[in-house]
Amino acid sequence: MSIMIPEPKQVAGMSEVKNPVIEARKLGLTFQTNDGPVQALANVDLTIGKGEFVSFIGPSGCGKTTLLRVIADLEKPTSGSMLVNGMTAEKAREARAYGYVFQAAALFPWRTISGNVALPLEIMGVSKAEQAERIKRTLDLVNLSGFEKKYPWQLSGGMQQRASIARALAFDADLLLMDEPFGALDEIVRDHLNEQLLELWARTEKTICFVTHSIPEAVYLSTRIVVMSPRPGRVTDVIESTLPKERPLDIRETPEFLAIAARVRDGLRAGHSYED
């Protein structure tokens, strides 16, 4: 039995994105393991413009997180190129061009919420006065004002993730990389944080790259949805959203929303099709 992997589609406008922040060209990554080479990504071509909210969706192990880590220079591609803000991913990392939100909040339990947000600023050598200003501003942005002196264990899971987002925003970078930050939360909390994230994006106008396994989450949040194939990860479709920028939760019941979700689902199903 062989797996049928669809060829990447040539999506109109992919190479015509204005003000590109991320440019991947023929990007590939192969890991060397004790059991031999494992190809995680193959021939990824993708351009993401300034101010976009782009979600990556695909089956487990398809390379979504790996692609995000290549953007962040946490993994090195073995072929092709990756540019972030017109520079190599390594130079962008050194220039602190992005904030990164991991799947788990990863807050230090012995530090207060303000102390956790301050940690990267301390490492960067930011003055105490500027630290205080950035902490206040970012906690305001994620609706955690008044919780500065609380410890992570005193907060709910959703509040901890908001604190993690505040820490990433404290860099004041224009690019925010988010690796399935709401995946472990229950549906009600996840819906609420989706709404808050859209509000945050509208206020800050940052470029956001967001990894998710959820079709409704990807459609609800995104200006474009990148559908990826099973390993080796390829971009098989890039879906432009026609939804308005302001999106109440009940937009998910509209025919327009359901049509976009159906296209995402069809793309994922095609990637999993088999031939005897």
Secondary structure as UniProt FT lines:
FT   STRAND          2..3
FT   TURN            12..13
FT   HELIX           14..16
FT   STRAND          20..33
FT   TURN            34..35
FT   STRAND          36..49
FT   TURN            50..51
FT   STRAND          53..57
FT   TURN            60..61
FT   HELIX           64..71
FT   TURN            72..73
FT   STRAND          79..84
FT   TURN            85..86
FT   STRAND          87..88
FT   HELIX           89..94
FT   TURN            95..96
FT   STRAND          98..101
FT   TURN            109..110
FT   HELIX           113..124
FT   HELIX           128..141
FT   TURN            142..143
FT   TURN            145..146
FT   TURN            148..149
FT   HELIX           152..154
FT   HELIX           157..169
FT   TURN            170..171
FT   STRAND          175..179
FT   TURN            181..184
FT   HELIX           187..204
FT   STRAND          207..212
FT   HELIX           215..221
FT   STRAND          224..228
FT   STRAND          235..240
FT   HELIX           249..253
FT   HELIX           255..271
FT   STRAND          274..275
//
